[in-house]
Amino acid sequence: MKQSLIKSLNNLKVVEFKKVRLRDGKESDYYINIKKAYGYPEIKARLGDKIYSLMDKSATCVAGSGYGGIPIASYLSTKYNIKLALVRNSSKNHGLKDLIDGYIPNESDKIAIVDDVFSTGSSLRDTISNLKPTKAKVICCYVVVKRGEGVLPVELKYLLTSEELIKRWNKNQSANY
């Protein structure tokens, strides 16, 4: 199943080899664009179902971390009937200027945070920080791809590593020559 998912992601060319600046300001020779997969309902569903298979089933709320986490969090909420919190990285300059849209967790909630790619953990740490005023308990963070290292105050679970994607991508490219 994992190899099939890797093949699907590589067919979409989610790994892009070019110089990019990451969220933390560092430069990288490649970018992992899982958001490409969100345009394909069957692949997004596979990603969501695989994340759900890792999830702590005591979660009462799923929180989408930024733009990359919202599609999978929305899928999980709808399919598995879990409340959905949409967490912004920073408040808007207009409207109500809220950091959290959708369901607002409270002290009785256990939150599973979902994002697309983990590089340093800064996005997930921001999401955890933005959820603190709710007094809900964040029980775990889940991502599609673990790209780098970083420290979180909760456990991190992931479907794939960047090495697995790149190794398979390189094999696919060699087979095409």
Secondary structure as GFF3:
##gff-version 3
##sequence-region A 1 177
A	DSSP	alpha_helix	2	11	.	.	.	ID=ss1
A	DSSP	beta_strand	15	16	.	.	.	ID=ss2
A	DSSP	beta_strand	20	21	.	.	.	ID=ss3
A	DSSP	beta_strand	27	28	.	.	.	ID=ss4
A	DSSP	beta_strand	31	32	.	.	.	ID=ss5
A	DSSP	three_ten_helix	34	39	.	.	.	ID=ss6
A	DSSP	alpha_helix	41	54	.	.	.	ID=ss7
A	DSSP	beta_strand	61	65	.	.	.	ID=ss8
A	DSSP	alpha_helix	66	80	.	.	.	ID=ss9
A	DSSP	beta_strand	83	87	.	.	.	ID=ss10
A	DSSP	beta_strand	100	102	.	.	.	ID=ss11
A	DSSP	beta_strand	110	118	.	.	.	ID=ss12
A	DSSP	alpha_helix	122	131	.	.	.	ID=ss13
A	DSSP	three_ten_helix	132	134	.	.	.	ID=ss14
A	DSSP	beta_strand	137	146	.	.	.	ID=ss15
A	DSSP	beta_strand	156	161	.	.	.	ID=ss16
A	DSSP	alpha_helix	162	175	.	.	.	ID=ss17
###
